[in-house]
């Protein structure tokens, strides 16, 4: 006795509300995204005549305030700690560029000490951040 072949029920995914779900996800991520503002020391930058943008993933920000306070990537540090921190970051990323942001009222002695620390850490790619006025 031969049995008739079974007719399977075809499973389908309803796509009528797919666009609604996509837009809800877009709105959710737009609302929940946190944009990180630059934090650090209050610094008044010197003026430059030309500027150049650097890739963010290869940058470590080093801030020097007018009173000589030093901050590396939003962490306040002592001048003697700069070499160790930057050397550690250089081992993690050999393409690292140090973005040095110094207040225009900072004593040159402090900037020179930080530059010496960077040289000892073998951080030879240093970018001096300035304010560009048109």
C-alpha positions, 0 to 999 in steps of 0.5 A: 500500500502506497501512502501519498506524499506528505505535504509539509507546511512551509514556515515563513517569517513575517516581515511586515514589522521588520522595518519598524524594528530596524527603526526602533533599533536605530533610535535606541542606539542614537539615544543611548550612545554616549559621546566622550568629550575631551576631558583634561586640564584647562589649557589655553592653546598657542596659535598656529598657522597650519594644522594637521589631523592625526588618527585617533587610535594612535594618539596618547594625549598629554596635557600640561596646565599653566600651573605645571600639572600634567595629565596623560589620557585624562589621568593626572600624573607626576612628571616622573611617571610620564616616562613609564606610562608612555613607554608602556603605551608604546609597547602596546602600540608602536605607532603611537603619537604623543599629542602634547597640549601645553597651556601657552602660560606654562613655563618652558622648563616644565615642557622641557622636562616632559619632552626629556621624559618622552625622549627617555621613553623613546617616544620620538613622534610628538605632535604639539597641539595648538589652536588654529585661528583663521 
